[in-house]
Amino acid sequence: MIKCYMFGLWDPKDYDYQKELNEVKELNPDYIFVNCLAEFEPKHIFKNLIAGITDWLVVNNKKMIILCSGPDGLEIAPNVILEKTCGLQNLLAYRCELSINESISGVEHGAYKWFTCYNNNPKYERALLVDQLAANHLLQHGIVTFHKPQSITSTPPEGFTWKYHDGSRLIDEPDYQLWYGEPGQQEKYGCIYYPNSYFKGFVDVTCESSYYPNLFFMSEKTAKAIAGLKPFIALSCADYHKYLVDEYGMVLYDELFDYSFDSKPNLHDRIQGIIDNLNNLVQRDPSDIRKLHEILLPKMLHNRQMILDYSENKEKVIPKSLKFLTETTEYELYGKIDSWDNLRFVMGKWMLK
């Protein structure tokens, strides 16, 4: 019987993993995995786990595979290997299916603003973008949130200072609190659900999870726009839009946007490219929104279908190190049960037990 152990993602900050490490040493599993499908920066998130397990891995000639957004095959510590996966793919497909069932469309919900731009996590690159929206007098043309303007994270050594925005809190729903599944919180604020005013803006300016080079990671942020039939332009790593074309077979909204910014390696240049596109967009009359929606609708429907088709591609969806779970029932699963359940959701019909 093959023994497989799984470490989970949502452990407390600075968790020491001693209980799990003791279990691993006693069980001596054949395979050891870490579920990091929904986040990036695994080296930072699991620093305590990696520090605690590497010596044992080397002595026992074992490897620990971290299922994550990449880069693929990188050994970040002795016998600790990153494996690039499709991440949240089935969650993204689920969002598309919900949108189809709910007949969601921006124009049908009365879009009258040119764009939306939602920012819960106060990351440095998002603050830079919002500051440039203020500098270019674009906030009036969109629905923009920035919930924690005094708590900018992931800043460079020189830090961050608002130059054009006044530093006030930008909100849509006054009682917004991201739902993590805890009792007492409002499920409507889960990450895959649409904010109250999401469909009052025609285009979504999507601030993805990371702008780090080559970290191509489509999250629910992009998927919500695709599922809801909204054109989008994303702040992410260089060539992110090209990645969506190459990996998923999507088509770009080049009737609306100039994507030349996408390949620029400098973050500030990509932000300026988004600003330039918005400056061009808001010169149009808002009465053009319905006409533009009709023009772009075939592309938006195509892109939504690409997510659904991708979720049916076994070779794309199943992490390569877990393919044996689709070929045999001779295995036992240990460790974080909720992380195994999450993988069952991702692997869907192909996981045998």
Secondary structure, 3 states (H helix, E strand, C coil): CEEEEEECCCCCCCCCCHHHHHHHHHHCCCEEEEECCCCCCHHHHCHHHHHHHHHHHHHCCCCEEEEECCCCCCEEECCEEEEECCCCHHHHHHHHHHHHHHCCCCHHHCCCEEEEECCCCCEHHHHHHHHHHHHCCCHHHEEECECCCCCCECCCCCCCCCCCCCCCCECCCCCCCCCCCCCCCCHHHCCCCCCCCHHHEEEEEEECCCCCCCCCCCCHHHHHHHHCCCCEEEECCCCHHHHHHHHHCCCCCCCCCCHHHHHCCCHHHHHHHHHHHHHHHCCCCCCHHHHHHHHHHHHHHHHHHHHHHHCCCHHHHCCHHHHHHHCCCCEEEEECHHHHHHHHHHHHHHCCC
